[in-house]
């Protein structure tokens, strides 16, 4: 059985992908699998991966849908018609980089999920632009609405993915972690797919490969991300982004990169014993009657948000925070000084 080691997948639009077959064959010969295949408008790049790996994640998008409206029936009928033409697409995107109207997006996805699920069609939701949505300590509305749609999918068992974009910068690579940390305790964590990833314009083989080697381990170490679609193979308006000449080296990397041991992301937090929170571990319990015990855990790398509200009585009173910032690893001690 093939194993997914690297989280690198492909993004393709158009038919220009010279060397694609040998690239896939090299990965398959190593007993490994491509993480995913995402296509826009032209879905031909899905055929060969599906021959190697029938259960590979396939995601389809159409440029004409990016600016579509919020009509549920129109969206449903359009997706169903596209799926009838290309049933090899397992998940469909509706909207791309629509940075705003998060409540309306969530409403639409919630309405679509049960109808598409009845036909066995999956949905890849939101597909937020690189650097978005806004962090929740600045504006929590986007995170709240994304959580509403994702928790609905989880609650009812609908087949859905959460799509995000992360392009090459220190600010955006790994940005998904903040959103994932927010979603998990709300029962809203869906499998995350980085549906656009890498460079918007192809920077050349050496630079792109260096990026892959440095960024891929961030995602390999985190099971919440199932794959990242490297932008982009193909042609058309994005011919300057085509990394086809890198495929031999990329295939060799995916075939040979060393696995990263799963990170032990969780640790004990506290006991709930008969409604009482107890942080001691181990703890002695005297069985002098019936007891109800629930252990609770927390993510080791979980971050916490500090919100400092203005003084309601005197606008001139300020608060200095040391160390400066608004988001901290769990357990960080901060000093507050009013001045």
Steps between C-alpha positions, in 0.01 A plus 500: 500500500636843403582746776467878506822640644550841341193725514584637155220465248448663163287785374432502128309713254545442134673215321866610511665256742792338318658223704189445712475127430860418602458726805204294621669174410807587710278558804307178441819297449615614845183358656369847573197704400439854383320686780233649273418632155319833465389617155341819376289501181695216333477175699723282283783502754287278727496201264851367552511541882171310523650215298780471755293576810123460459431670834721807453326822604380691194370856520338691216438871450369716220608859448146602403383397850740731684267798471171311506210601721353343810198332346479151645309340213728654238814386682360151556386453140829633363715275718285195422523566126879535525523180702298309244756604238802431723413249773871446567490826700430399861477849647381818330591855592230766489660843538870573506672767709172671584638703787186625662134402529605212723152467648343472154765252393432289808124515440547379143732215596263387775214492250707315237660233718199272556380529141841419352559224755189320379676465164839408644655835408751661738551871554825692552396811689625861523844472328616817672772713341853486636521712814128474572263471683584771749632376833223465760656742749462770236162392359345173612208505255676307217622224734158480664321452167753248370454307824122508457515338157771250595328391822178445304687271261655309789178472697316338210790302357509680165805453277673837497844658502616841617703671228765762573774666294853545630761656275870548564554729798581461867162655580292250305679164504347310791237768562238223493605402855325796662174419324533129574560573869187715500284239326601191696342579838184609321448167328567674171834358385468360148788354298694804377623528142735776386332534162755754371858485626845616400573781254254692285771545235750221441833622647712230341583145594759566771295756690177299483666176612663678791158630602350151482778350710463769767120528511386140449613384848263755658207314346649150522516537877135601534231240436234769472622583149448223244681665210621816327438576131815654351408791273491419208541274199317583181491810289254762392509827690733342758761362258767693691422287805556163333763298688499201261878512453533433876296178489795256488659653809165540675416136435836392639442711810152356565631147438795529738430760769539350845177459695449724800390321815151605603517782747351421840272801483303438817568492872295451813324816620265417789251253647129567526396293803135533591499849347814616681808605303817338638842562341699256715621188321497231626206550730365271773128430493325337794226272372249579774221533248440538125729748322518640147848568366595674175865574403561809288796575272641804327719551197863552597544780252162658569498877495295735713369844407529797737230763448556832677186713516514879550431640846128593510552788747812672361605482137850619590586188698717267293622146559855390428547128437834321543598312290320707239246325282148365488548126450716279720583133547295340775666552838678825410514748792423857393538813713229764484572857609243778496641844424 
